[in-house]
């Protein structure tokens, strides 16, 4: 993860690049389905599977198999930018911040589960 600035609106964002299983929904699609303004849930600024031109296909997803020149696809490369930039729980400055952050996790997961 890296801190970055959105070219669209100059907002500070967190840039994540990750590999995901092709059998799972992309993180970008999960963020797009979240309808709540629940505190603690980041908002998607932009993102998708990484794509590029391969032979005649102009919009091929970058996969582990493609990089290994193999037919096996055991991962898709994804890049997303999310906001707001928060702090990790281990950077809590007080016991109260740590406790409130820990209590927020189950609430956020519960909200996401119902989306």
C-alpha positions as CSV (number, residue, x, y, z in Angstrom):
1,X,0.0,0.0,0.0
2,X,1.1,3.5,-0.8
3,X,-0.2,7.0,-0.1
4,X,-1.0,8.8,-3.3
5,X,-2.9,11.8,-4.6
6,X,-5.8,11.4,-7.0
7,X,-5.2,13.0,-10.4
8,X,-8.9,13.6,-10.7
9,X,-9.6,15.7,-7.6
10,X,-6.2,15.9,-5.8
11,X,-7.6,14.0,-2.8
12,X,-5.3,11.9,-0.7
13,X,-5.9,8.2,-1.3
14,X,-4.4,4.9,-0.4
15,X,-3.2,3.0,-3.5
16,X,-3.3,-0.8,-3.1
17,X,-2.0,-3.4,-5.6
18,X,-2.9,-7.0,-4.8
19,X,-3.3,-10.4,-6.3
20,X,-6.7,-12.0,-5.9
21,X,-8.0,-15.5,-6.6
22,X,-10.0,-15.6,-9.8
23,X,-12.8,-17.4,-7.9
24,X,-13.3,-14.4,-5.6
25,X,-15.0,-11.1,-6.4
26,X,-12.6,-8.2,-7.0
27,X,-12.1,-5.8,-4.2
28,X,-13.3,-3.0,-6.5
29,X,-16.6,-4.7,-7.1
30,X,-17.1,-5.3,-3.4
31,X,-16.5,-1.6,-2.7
32,X,-18.9,-0.7,-5.5
33,X,-21.7,-2.7,-3.8
34,X,-21.3,-1.0,-0.4
35,X,-24.2,1.4,-0.1
36,X,-23.6,2.5,3.5
37,X,-21.7,5.5,4.9
38,X,-20.6,3.4,7.8
39,X,-17.5,4.9,9.4
40,X,-14.5,2.7,9.1
41,X,-15.3,1.6,5.6
42,X,-13.2,3.1,2.9
43,X,-14.7,4.4,-0.3
44,X,-13.5,3.4,-3.7
45,X,-11.9,6.3,-5.6
46,X,-11.1,4.1,-8.6
47,X,-9.7,0.7,-9.4
48,X,-10.1,-2.5,-11.4
49,X,-8.2,-5.5,-12.5
50,X,-5.0,-4.5,-14.3
51,X,-5.3,-5.0,-18.0
52,X,-3.1,-4.6,-21.1
53,X,-2.8,-5.6,-24.7
54,X,-1.8,-9.3,-25.4
55,X,-1.6,-10.3,-29.1
56,X,-5.0,-9.6,-30.6
57,X,-6.8,-9.0,-27.3
58,X,-6.5,-5.4,-26.3
59,X,-8.1,-5.7,-22.8
60,X,-6.5,-8.8,-21.2
61,X,-6.5,-9.1,-17.5
62,X,-3.0,-9.5,-16.0
63,X,-2.9,-13.0,-14.4
64,X,-0.3,-15.2,-12.9
65,X,-0.8,-17.6,-15.7
66,X,-0.3,-14.9,-18.3
67,X,3.0,-13.7,-16.7
68,X,4.2,-17.3,-16.5
69,X,3.1,-18.1,-20.0
70,X,0.8,-20.8,-18.7
71,X,-2.8,-21.7,-19.1
72,X,-3.2,-21.9,-15.3
73,X,-4.8,-18.8,-13.8
74,X,-4.2,-18.8,-10.1
75,X,-4.5,-15.1,-9.5
76,X,-5.5,-11.7,-11.1
77,X,-3.6,-8.5,-10.5
78,X,-5.7,-5.6,-9.2
79,X,-5.0,-2.0,-8.4
80,X,-7.4,0.2,-6.5
81,X,-7.3,3.6,-4.8
82,X,-9.4,4.1,-1.7
83,X,-10.3,7.0,0.7
84,X,-10.1,8.3,3.4
85,X,-6.6,7.6,4.6
86,X,-7.0,6.3,8.1
87,X,-4.5,4.9,10.6
88,X,-3.8,1.3,11.3
89,X,-5.1,0.0,14.7
90,X,-1.6,-0.5,15.9
91,X,-0.9,3.2,15.6
92,X,-3.6,4.1,18.2
93,X,-2.3,6.8,20.5
94,X,-4.5,6.0,23.5
95,X,-6.2,2.9,25.0
96,X,-9.5,4.5,24.1
97,X,-8.6,4.7,20.4
98,X,-7.5,1.1,20.4
99,X,-10.7,-0.1,22.1
100,X,-13.0,2.0,19.8
101,X,-11.1,0.8,16.7
102,X,-11.3,-2.9,17.9
103,X,-15.1,-2.5,18.5
104,X,-15.6,-1.0,15.1
105,X,-14.3,-4.0,13.2
106,X,-17.2,-6.4,14.0
107,X,-19.7,-3.7,13.2
108,X,-18.1,-3.0,9.8
109,X,-17.9,-6.7,8.9
110,X,-21.5,-7.2,9.9
111,X,-22.6,-4.3,7.7
112,X,-20.6,-5.6,4.8
113,X,-22.0,-9.1,5.2
114,X,-25.5,-7.7,4.7
115,X,-24.7,-5.8,1.5
